[in-house]
Amino acid sequence: MGNEEYVIAIFTILGSLVAVVSLVVLGWWVMWKLFLSRFQFIREILASDPQIKPKSKLRRKES
């Protein structure tokens, strides 16, 4: 195997990794936009803002 074949092999592996990571990121973004952003629990887990506090679910007693 010559140097040219090693370079081609390295570019093939790097290109494959970039393609896989890009598809995973794209899939996550689509799922976030269409489905996951509706759930408060997931938004709280992924929130990077420390000021965001979970809402307490207190029920009012009806008498």
C-alpha positions in Angstrom: 0.0 0.0 0.0 1.4 3.4 -1.0 1.0 6.6 0.8 -1.8 7.6 -1.5 -3.9 4.7 -0.4 -3.4 5.6 3.3 -4.5 9.1 2.7 -7.6 7.9 0.9 -8.4 5.5 3.7 -8.0 8.3 6.3 -10.2 10.7 4.4 -12.8 7.9 3.9 -12.9 7.2 7.7 -13.1 10.9 8.6 -15.8 11.5 6.0 -17.8 8.7 7.3 -17.5 10.0 10.9 -18.5 13.5 9.8 -21.5 12.0 8.0 -22.7 10.0 11.0 -22.3 12.8 13.5 -24.1 15.2 11.1 -27.0 12.8 10.7 -27.3 12.3 14.5 -27.3 16.0 15.1 -29.8 16.6 12.3 -32.0 13.8 13.7 -31.9 15.2 17.2 -32.7 18.7 16.0 -35.7 17.5 14.0 -37.0 15.4 17.0 -36.5 18.5 19.2 -38.5 20.7 16.9 -41.3 18.3 16.2 -41.7 16.4 19.5 -39.3 16.7 22.4 -39.6 20.5 23.0 -43.2 20.0 24.2 -42.1 18.1 27.4 -41.2 20.3 30.4 -39.1 17.5 31.9 -36.7 17.4 28.9 -36.5 21.2 28.7 -35.5 21.3 32.3 -32.8 18.7 31.8 -31.3 20.5 28.8 -31.7 24.0 30.2 -28.3 25.7 30.6 -29.8 28.8 32.3 -29.4 28.4 36.1 -32.3 30.8 36.6 -34.7 28.4 35.2 -36.4 26.6 38.1 -38.8 23.7 37.8 -42.4 24.6 38.4 -43.8 23.0 41.5 -47.0 21.3 41.0 -49.0 22.4 44.0 -52.7 21.5 44.0 -55.2 23.8 45.5 -57.5 22.2 48.0 -61.1 22.5 47.0 -63.5 22.7 50.0 
